[in-house]
Amino acid sequence: MALIIGLTGGIGSGKSALAERLVARGAALVDTDAIAHDITRPGGAAIEPLRAAFGSAAISADGALDRGWMRRRAFTNRAAKATLESIVHPLIRTEVERQILAANESSAPYVVIAVPLLVESGIWRERVDRVLVVDCSEATQIARVRERPGLTEAMAHAILEMQAGRDERLAAAQDIVFNEGSLTDLDDHAQRLHHFYCGIRATA
Ligand code: ADP
């Protein structure tokens, strides 16, 4: 079985940028955000259960989940959030397991599961061998996500408020990348981590 790394970090910390660099070196990536997106596309596995639970208002005319509607609903209503999660989480886990099996069949030396809320959700911590946290200052997070289309600074602050704080995340980590420098520095971090993870696999 491949070594499984859980990659997490706050919004804008550089998770995607680091994942990309590990994949370029041969890691297999299981991206839970991409899976969540896939299952809520038109015809995705979550669509009919979501329609049954929330009614047709939850589904856009094109057959995809109406993300804006769902976000507003889940943000203001705990029961709605719990229902949403009870539908979506098991489907995500099933797909994650399928992708881990596929990675085990491949030549990838280890698997990186990217989970933005790994520390907050708890369930993933038991599934991974090591937790890798990408960390940077909140000011840097905000500066990075401000460039994202459709995301205002106020929204970025609201997301930061909802996510675990840096200390809590760092306390859950076995491996930490401080991503406050340049992208070249991040390349160096990725290279070191890659060697480290390949070494763990070799001695396991
Ligand atoms: P996350 O996936 O954690 O939300 P991203 O990897 O998408 O964050 O990074 C957010 C933005 O910041 C992206 O545009 C990315 O290219 C940029 N970025 C990440 N790390 C650095 C860095 N060390 N230097 C400059 N830009 C960076």
py3Dmol code that shows the C-alpha trace and the ligand (Angstrom):
import py3Dmol

protein = """\
ATOM      1  CA  MET A   1       0.000   0.000   0.000  1.00  0.00           C
ATOM      2  CA  ALA A   2       1.223   3.449  -0.899  1.00  0.00           C
ATOM      3  CA  LEU A   3       2.066   6.017   1.743  1.00  0.00           C
ATOM      4  CA  ILE A   4      -0.872   8.406   2.045  1.00  0.00           C
ATOM      5  CA  ILE A   5      -0.249  12.091   2.730  1.00  0.00           C
ATOM      6  CA  GLY A   6      -3.110  14.388   3.730  1.00  0.00           C
ATOM      7  CA  LEU A   7      -2.373  17.858   2.342  1.00  0.00           C
ATOM      8  CA  THR A   8      -4.151  20.765   3.953  1.00  0.00           C
ATOM      9  CA  GLY A   9      -3.830  24.471   4.665  1.00  0.00           C
ATOM     10  CA  GLY A  10      -5.958  27.587   4.825  1.00  0.00           C
ATOM     11  CA  ILE A  11      -7.391  29.232   1.748  1.00  0.00           C
ATOM     12  CA  GLY A  12      -4.618  30.798  -0.348  1.00  0.00           C
ATOM     13  CA  SER A  13      -1.851  29.088   1.642  1.00  0.00           C
ATOM     14  CA  GLY A  14      -0.588  27.361  -1.502  1.00  0.00           C
ATOM     15  CA  LYS A  15      -2.047  23.823  -1.316  1.00  0.00           C
ATOM     16  CA  SER A  16      -2.710  23.632  -5.042  1.00  0.00           C
ATOM     17  CA  ALA A  17       0.682  25.122  -5.877  1.00  0.00           C
ATOM     18  CA  LEU A  18       2.447  22.548  -3.676  1.00  0.00           C
ATOM     19  CA  ALA A  19       0.285  19.638  -4.891  1.00  0.00           C
ATOM     20  CA  GLU A  20       1.132  20.567  -8.473  1.00  0.00           C
ATOM     21  CA  ARG A  21       4.835  20.442  -7.650  1.00  0.00           C
ATOM     22  CA  LEU A  22       4.590  17.037  -5.949  1.00  0.00           C
ATOM     23  CA  VAL A  23       2.584  15.649  -8.871  1.00  0.00           C
ATOM     24  CA  ALA A  24       5.243  16.941 -11.285  1.00  0.00           C
ATOM     25  CA  ARG A  25       7.703  14.734  -9.373  1.00  0.00           C
ATOM     26  CA  GLY A  26       5.510  11.625  -9.612  1.00  0.00           C
ATOM     27  CA  ALA A  27       3.051  11.771  -6.686  1.00  0.00           C
ATOM     28  CA  ALA A  28      -0.544  10.662  -7.270  1.00  0.00           C
ATOM     29  CA  LEU A  29      -3.040  13.381  -6.334  1.00  0.00           C
ATOM     30  CA  VAL A  30      -6.537  12.767  -5.012  1.00  0.00           C
ATOM     31  CA  ASP A  31      -8.255  16.152  -4.959  1.00  0.00           C
ATOM     32  CA  THR A  32     -11.359  16.172  -2.743  1.00  0.00           C
ATOM     33  CA  ASP A  33     -12.441  19.606  -4.054  1.00  0.00           C
ATOM     34  CA  ALA A  34     -12.375  18.307  -7.630  1.00  0.00           C
ATOM     35  CA  ILE A  35     -14.345  15.219  -6.556  1.00  0.00           C
ATOM     36  CA  ALA A  36     -16.934  17.381  -4.779  1.00  0.00           C
ATOM     37  CA  HIS A  37     -17.240  19.375  -7.977  1.00  0.00           C
ATOM     38  CA  ASP A  38     -17.589  16.266 -10.154  1.00  0.00           C
ATOM     39  CA  ILE A  39     -20.362  14.672  -8.117  1.00  0.00           C
ATOM     40  CA  THR A  40     -22.376  17.901  -8.239  1.00  0.00           C
ATOM     41  CA  ARG A  41     -22.094  18.397 -12.006  1.00  0.00           C
ATOM     42  CA  PRO A  42     -25.109  17.593 -14.213  1.00  0.00           C
ATOM     43  CA  GLY A  43     -25.667  13.846 -13.901  1.00  0.00           C
ATOM     44  CA  GLY A  44     -23.238  13.600 -10.948  1.00  0.00           C
ATOM     45  CA  ALA A  45     -23.879  11.017  -8.231  1.00  0.00           C
ATOM     46  CA  ALA A  46     -25.003  13.653  -5.691  1.00  0.00           C
ATOM     47  CA  ILE A  47     -27.580  15.387  -7.884  1.00  0.00           C
ATOM     48  CA  GLU A  48     -30.610  13.149  -7.390  1.00  0.00           C
ATOM     49  CA  PRO A  49     -30.069  12.676  -3.618  1.00  0.00           C
ATOM     50  CA  LEU A  50     -29.709  16.466  -3.297  1.00  0.00           C
ATOM     51  CA  ARG A  51     -32.886  17.042  -5.306  1.00  0.00           C
ATOM     52  CA  ALA A  52     -34.726  14.564  -3.072  1.00  0.00           C
ATOM     53  CA  ALA A  53     -33.476  16.266   0.104  1.00  0.00           C
ATOM     54  CA  PHE A  54     -33.747  19.943  -0.871  1.00  0.00           C
ATOM     55  CA  GLY A  55     -36.182  20.032  -3.782  1.00  0.00           C
ATOM     56  CA  SER A  56     -35.629  21.259  -7.309  1.00  0.00           C
ATOM     57  CA  ALA A  57     -34.608  24.734  -6.099  1.00  0.00           C
ATOM     58  CA  ALA A  58     -31.212  23.210  -5.258  1.00  0.00           C
ATOM     59  CA  ILE A  59     -30.582  22.213  -8.871  1.00  0.00           C
ATOM     60  CA  SER A  60     -29.835  24.729 -11.650  1.00  0.00           C
ATOM     61  CA  ALA A  61     -31.498  24.625 -15.055  1.00  0.00           C
ATOM     62  CA  ASP A  62     -28.424  22.878 -16.508  1.00  0.00           C
ATOM     63  CA  GLY A  63     -28.777  20.029 -13.974  1.00  0.00           C
ATOM     64  CA  ALA A  64     -25.800  20.957 -11.756  1.00  0.00           C
ATOM     65  CA  LEU A  65     -26.054  21.798  -8.066  1.00  0.00           C
ATOM     66  CA  ASP A  66     -26.897  25.485  -7.656  1.00  0.00           C
ATOM     67  CA  ARG A  67     -23.850  26.259  -5.555  1.00  0.00           C
ATOM     68  CA  GLY A  68     -24.946  29.784  -4.627  1.00  0.00           C
ATOM     69  CA  TRP A  69     -28.338  28.550  -3.400  1.00  0.00           C
ATOM     70  CA  MET A  70     -26.784  25.690  -1.476  1.00  0.00           C
ATOM     71  CA  ARG A  71     -24.088  27.881   0.078  1.00  0.00           C
ATOM     72  CA  ARG A  72     -26.659  30.407   1.308  1.00  0.00           C
ATOM     73  CA  ARG A  73     -28.853  27.626   2.658  1.00  0.00           C
ATOM     74  CA  ALA A  74     -26.057  25.729   4.405  1.00  0.00           C
ATOM     75  CA  PHE A  75     -24.521  28.927   5.763  1.00  0.00           C
ATOM     76  CA  THR A  76     -27.674  29.956   7.596  1.00  0.00           C
ATOM     77  CA  ASN A  77     -29.135  26.574   8.539  1.00  0.00           C
ATOM     78  CA  ARG A  78     -27.237  23.926  10.518  1.00  0.00           C
ATOM     79  CA  ALA A  79     -29.664  21.132   9.646  1.00  0.00           C
ATOM     80  CA  ALA A  80     -29.313  21.914   5.939  1.00  0.00           C
ATOM     81  CA  LYS A  81     -25.528  21.838   6.280  1.00  0.00           C
ATOM     82  CA  ALA A  82     -25.702  18.467   8.056  1.00  0.00           C
ATOM     83  CA  THR A  83     -28.010  17.047   5.370  1.00  0.00           C
ATOM     84  CA  LEU A  84     -25.746  18.326   2.605  1.00  0.00           C
ATOM     85  CA  GLU A  85     -22.717  16.749   4.270  1.00  0.00           C
ATOM     86  CA  SER A  86     -24.521  13.443   4.902  1.00  0.00           C
ATOM     87  CA  ILE A  87     -25.126  13.179   1.157  1.00  0.00           C
ATOM     88  CA  VAL A  88     -21.881  14.516  -0.205  1.00  0.00           C
ATOM     89  CA  HIS A  89     -19.255  13.175   2.221  1.00  0.00           C
ATOM     90  CA  PRO A  90     -19.893   9.435   1.721  1.00  0.00           C
ATOM     91  CA  LEU A  91     -19.836   9.913  -2.063  1.00  0.00           C
ATOM     92  CA  ILE A  92     -16.544  11.782  -1.808  1.00  0.00           C
ATOM     93  CA  ARG A  93     -15.043   9.079   0.425  1.00  0.00           C
ATOM     94  CA  THR A  94     -16.070   6.311  -1.973  1.00  0.00           C
ATOM     95  CA  GLU A  95     -14.439   8.125  -4.867  1.00  0.00           C
ATOM     96  CA  VAL A  96     -11.321   8.870  -2.797  1.00  0.00           C
ATOM     97  CA  GLU A  97     -10.978   5.144  -1.998  1.00  0.00           C
ATOM     98  CA  ARG A  98     -11.411   4.288  -5.680  1.00  0.00           C
ATOM     99  CA  GLN A  99      -8.674   6.738  -6.637  1.00  0.00           C
ATOM    100  CA  ILE A 100      -6.355   5.440  -3.890  1.00  0.00           C
ATOM    101  CA  LEU A 101      -6.776   1.909  -5.266  1.00  0.00           C
ATOM    102  CA  ALA A 102      -5.978   3.184  -8.759  1.00  0.00           C
ATOM    103  CA  ALA A 103      -2.889   4.970  -7.406  1.00  0.00           C
ATOM    104  CA  ASN A 104      -1.775   1.761  -5.703  1.00  0.00           C
ATOM    105  CA  GLU A 105      -1.868   0.054  -9.078  1.00  0.00           C
ATOM    106  CA  SER A 106       0.259   2.806 -10.614  1.00  0.00           C
ATOM    107  CA  SER A 107       3.955   3.508 -10.191  1.00  0.00           C
ATOM    108  CA  ALA A 108       3.311   6.582  -7.993  1.00  0.00           C
ATOM    109  CA  PRO A 109       5.580   6.418  -4.930  1.00  0.00           C
ATOM    110  CA  TYR A 110       2.944   7.979  -2.638  1.00  0.00           C
ATOM    111  CA  VAL A 111      -0.548   9.441  -2.700  1.00  0.00           C
ATOM    112  CA  VAL A 112      -1.416  13.025  -1.748  1.00  0.00           C
ATOM    113  CA  ILE A 113      -5.029  13.571  -0.700  1.00  0.00           C
ATOM    114  CA  ALA A 114      -5.795  17.306  -0.794  1.00  0.00           C
ATOM    115  CA  VAL A 115      -8.419  18.139   1.840  1.00  0.00           C
ATOM    116  CA  PRO A 116      -8.941  21.857   2.590  1.00  0.00           C
ATOM    117  CA  LEU A 117     -10.769  21.109   5.876  1.00  0.00           C
ATOM    118  CA  LEU A 118      -8.768  18.064   6.976  1.00  0.00           C
ATOM    119  CA  VAL A 119      -8.122  19.384  10.475  1.00  0.00           C
ATOM    120  CA  GLU A 120     -11.685  20.647  10.933  1.00  0.00           C
ATOM    121  CA  SER A 121     -13.490  17.535   9.716  1.00  0.00           C
ATOM    122  CA  GLY A 122     -11.525  14.942  11.665  1.00  0.00           C
ATOM    123  CA  ILE A 123     -12.546  11.981   9.515  1.00  0.00           C
ATOM    124  CA  TRP A 124      -9.582  12.245   7.190  1.00  0.00           C
ATOM    125  CA  ARG A 125      -6.932  12.235   9.873  1.00  0.00           C
ATOM    126  CA  GLU A 126      -7.323   8.504  10.481  1.00  0.00           C
ATOM    127  CA  ARG A 127      -7.199   7.782   6.770  1.00  0.00           C
ATOM    128  CA  VAL A 128      -3.823   9.383   6.143  1.00  0.00           C
ATOM    129  CA  ASP A 129      -0.357   8.322   7.276  1.00  0.00           C
ATOM    130  CA  ARG A 130       0.940  11.867   7.609  1.00  0.00           C
ATOM    131  CA  VAL A 131      -0.596  15.326   7.676  1.00  0.00           C
ATOM    132  CA  LEU A 132       1.206  17.916   5.538  1.00  0.00           C
ATOM    133  CA  VAL A 133       0.257  21.515   6.325  1.00  0.00           C
ATOM    134  CA  VAL A 134       1.039  24.462   4.066  1.00  0.00           C
ATOM    135  CA  ASP A 135       1.243  27.552   6.208  1.00  0.00           C
ATOM    136  CA  CYS A 136       1.674  31.275   5.688  1.00  0.00           C
ATOM    137  CA  SER A 137       0.562  34.474   7.392  1.00  0.00           C
ATOM    138  CA  GLU A 138      -3.068  35.528   7.155  1.00  0.00           C
ATOM    139  CA  ALA A 139      -1.992  38.731   5.414  1.00  0.00           C
ATOM    140  CA  THR A 140      -0.357  36.638   2.691  1.00  0.00           C
ATOM    141  CA  GLN A 141      -3.437  34.397   2.413  1.00  0.00           C
ATOM    142  CA  ILE A 142      -5.655  37.452   1.884  1.00  0.00           C
ATOM    143  CA  ALA A 143      -3.250  39.026  -0.612  1.00  0.00           C
ATOM    144  CA  ARG A 144      -3.179  35.787  -2.640  1.00  0.00           C
ATOM    145  CA  VAL A 145      -6.910  35.122  -2.719  1.00  0.00           C
ATOM    146  CA  ARG A 146      -7.730  38.747  -3.509  1.00  0.00           C
ATOM    147  CA  GLU A 147      -6.571  37.970  -7.037  1.00  0.00           C
ATOM    148  CA  ARG A 148      -9.332  35.350  -7.417  1.00  0.00           C
ATOM    149  CA  PRO A 149     -12.221  36.430  -9.591  1.00  0.00           C
ATOM    150  CA  GLY A 150     -15.480  36.802  -7.695  1.00  0.00           C
ATOM    151  CA  LEU A 151     -13.911  36.721  -4.250  1.00  0.00           C
ATOM    152  CA  THR A 152     -14.017  39.976  -2.303  1.00  0.00           C
ATOM    153  CA  GLU A 153     -11.700  40.717   0.598  1.00  0.00           C
ATOM    154  CA  ALA A 154     -14.712  40.481   2.951  1.00  0.00           C
ATOM    155  CA  MET A 155     -15.500  36.990   1.644  1.00  0.00           C
ATOM    156  CA  ALA A 156     -11.876  35.966   2.064  1.00  0.00           C
ATOM    157  CA  HIS A 157     -11.963  37.162   5.701  1.00  0.00           C
ATOM    158  CA  ALA A 158     -15.238  35.269   6.284  1.00  0.00           C
ATOM    159  CA  ILE A 159     -13.693  32.052   4.922  1.00  0.00           C
ATOM    160  CA  LEU A 160     -10.624  32.527   7.116  1.00  0.00           C
ATOM    161  CA  GLU A 161     -12.903  32.931  10.137  1.00  0.00           C
ATOM    162  CA  MET A 162     -14.631  29.623   9.386  1.00  0.00           C
ATOM    163  CA  GLN A 163     -11.422  27.667   8.906  1.00  0.00           C
ATOM    164  CA  ALA A 164      -9.222  26.357  11.688  1.00  0.00           C
ATOM    165  CA  GLY A 165      -6.605  28.811  12.915  1.00  0.00           C
ATOM    166  CA  ARG A 166      -2.940  28.391  12.066  1.00  0.00           C
ATOM    167  CA  ASP A 167      -2.006  27.034  15.502  1.00  0.00           C
ATOM    168  CA  GLU A 168      -4.654  24.321  15.402  1.00  0.00           C
ATOM    169  CA  ARG A 169      -3.622  23.262  11.924  1.00  0.00           C
ATOM    170  CA  LEU A 170       0.088  23.257  12.736  1.00  0.00           C
ATOM    171  CA  ALA A 171      -0.566  21.162  15.850  1.00  0.00           C
ATOM    172  CA  ALA A 172      -2.063  18.437  13.636  1.00  0.00           C
ATOM    173  CA  ALA A 173       0.890  18.377  11.225  1.00  0.00           C
ATOM    174  CA  GLN A 174       3.741  15.933  10.865  1.00  0.00           C
ATOM    175  CA  ASP A 175       5.154  17.912   7.956  1.00  0.00           C
ATOM    176  CA  ILE A 176       4.995  21.693   7.478  1.00  0.00           C
ATOM    177  CA  VAL A 177       5.816  23.906   4.533  1.00  0.00           C
ATOM    178  CA  PHE A 178       6.112  27.614   5.343  1.00  0.00           C
ATOM    179  CA  ASN A 179       5.050  29.099   2.041  1.00  0.00           C
ATOM    180  CA  GLU A 180       5.922  32.720   2.623  1.00  0.00           C
ATOM    181  CA  GLY A 181       8.749  32.965   0.102  1.00  0.00           C
ATOM    182  CA  SER A 182       8.867  32.756  -3.680  1.00  0.00           C
ATOM    183  CA  LEU A 183       7.541  30.003  -5.930  1.00  0.00           C
ATOM    184  CA  THR A 184      11.166  28.929  -6.391  1.00  0.00           C
ATOM    185  CA  ASP A 185      11.381  28.433  -2.624  1.00  0.00           C
ATOM    186  CA  LEU A 186       8.220  26.339  -2.874  1.00  0.00           C
ATOM    187  CA  ASP A 187       9.892  24.225  -5.569  1.00  0.00           C
ATOM    188  CA  ASP A 188      12.744  23.544  -3.134  1.00  0.00           C
ATOM    189  CA  HIS A 189      10.286  22.558  -0.396  1.00  0.00           C
ATOM    190  CA  ALA A 190       8.518  20.228  -2.816  1.00  0.00           C
ATOM    191  CA  GLN A 191      11.793  18.624  -3.850  1.00  0.00           C
ATOM    192  CA  ARG A 192      12.837  17.987  -0.234  1.00  0.00           C
ATOM    193  CA  LEU A 193       9.434  16.602   0.722  1.00  0.00           C
ATOM    194  CA  HIS A 194       9.354  14.352  -2.322  1.00  0.00           C
ATOM    195  CA  HIS A 195      12.696  12.813  -1.381  1.00  0.00           C
ATOM    196  CA  PHE A 196      11.569  12.428   2.205  1.00  0.00           C
ATOM    197  CA  TYR A 197       8.332  10.647   1.238  1.00  0.00           C
ATOM    198  CA  CYS A 198      10.101   8.400  -1.259  1.00  0.00           C
ATOM    199  CA  GLY A 199      12.549   7.514   1.539  1.00  0.00           C
ATOM    200  CA  ILE A 200       9.745   6.611   3.951  1.00  0.00           C
ATOM    201  CA  ARG A 201       8.255   4.320   1.336  1.00  0.00           C
ATOM    202  CA  ALA A 202      11.617   2.665   0.753  1.00  0.00           C
ATOM    203  CA  THR A 203      12.015   1.810   4.456  1.00  0.00           C
ATOM    204  CA  ALA A 204       8.349   0.893   5.146  1.00  0.00           C
TER     205      ALA A 204
END
"""
ligand_1 = """\
27
ADP
P -4.795 27.131 -2.032
O -4.903 25.941 -2.950
O -4.167 26.801 -0.706
O -6.070 27.921 -1.852
P -3.128 28.158 -4.161
O -2.095 27.103 -4.312
O -4.233 28.202 -5.186
O -3.775 28.155 -2.688
O -2.377 29.572 -4.094
C -3.105 30.777 -4.122
C -2.452 31.715 -5.152
O -1.176 32.124 -4.655
C -2.189 31.060 -6.490
O -2.372 32.016 -7.501
C -0.731 30.634 -6.404
O -0.088 30.558 -7.655
C -0.139 31.752 -5.556
N 1.003 31.299 -4.758
C 1.081 30.216 -3.952
N 2.287 30.151 -3.347
C 2.993 31.222 -3.782
C 4.324 31.711 -3.529
N 5.144 31.093 -2.690
N 4.698 32.843 -4.170
C 3.858 33.485 -5.003
N 2.597 33.093 -5.286
C 2.171 31.969 -4.682
"""
view = py3Dmol.view(width=600, height=400)
view.addModel(protein, "pdb")
view.setStyle({"model": 0}, {"cartoon": {"style": "trace"}})
view.addModel(ligand_1, "xyz")
view.setStyle({"model": 1}, {"stick": {}})
view.zoomTo()
view.show()
